[in-house]
């Protein structure tokens, strides 16, 4: 099972809960911006609780790699990257 969530939120609490109970789960998770200090700290705690395979994406890297791109286009690119990573996982598992 592939689980996807943004860390630092209550939704990610559910992902952590489910992932800890599944064998062979893969979590694709996203760290919030560092300036979101409370969410970032909570995300670090949630990440530490994940015991499954984790693919970690970081919104801060998006800002570093796409500094002059309008934010809506940067998020579109970021979301596309996540989609391709999930597709790659599905293809690898299907072999």
C-alpha positions, 0 to 999 in steps of 0.5 A, spaced: 500 500 500 502 506 498 500 512 503 501 519 501 500 525 506 503 532 508 507 531 514 505 536 520 498 535 519 492 531 523 492 527 516 499 525 517 497 523 524 492 518 520 498 516 515 503 514 521 497 510 525 495 506 518 503 505 516 505 502 523 499 497 522 501 495 515 506 490 513 510 493 506 507 499 506 510 505 502 509 512 505 510 518 500 511 524 505 512 531 504 515 536 509 512 543 510 516 549 509 521 551 515 518 557 516 512 553 519 515 552 525 510 548 529 508 544 523 515 543 521 517 540 528 510 536 528 512 533 521 519 531 524 516 527 530 511 524 525 517 522 520 520 519 526 514 514 528 514 511 521 517 504 521 515 503 513 519 505 507 519 512 506 520 517 500 521 524 503 519 530 499 521 537 502 517 543 500 524 547 502 528 544 496 522 546 491 524 553 493 531 552 492 530 549 486 525 553 483 526 560 486 524 565 481 518 560 479 511 563 481 508 559 487 503 556 483 507 553 478 512 551 483 507 547 486 504 544 480 512 541 478 512 539 485 506 535 485 508 532 478 514 530 481 510 526 486 506 523 481 512 520 477 515 517 483 508 514 485 508 511 478 515 509 479 513 505 485 507 502 482 511 500 476 517 497 480 512 493 484 508 490 478 514 487 475 
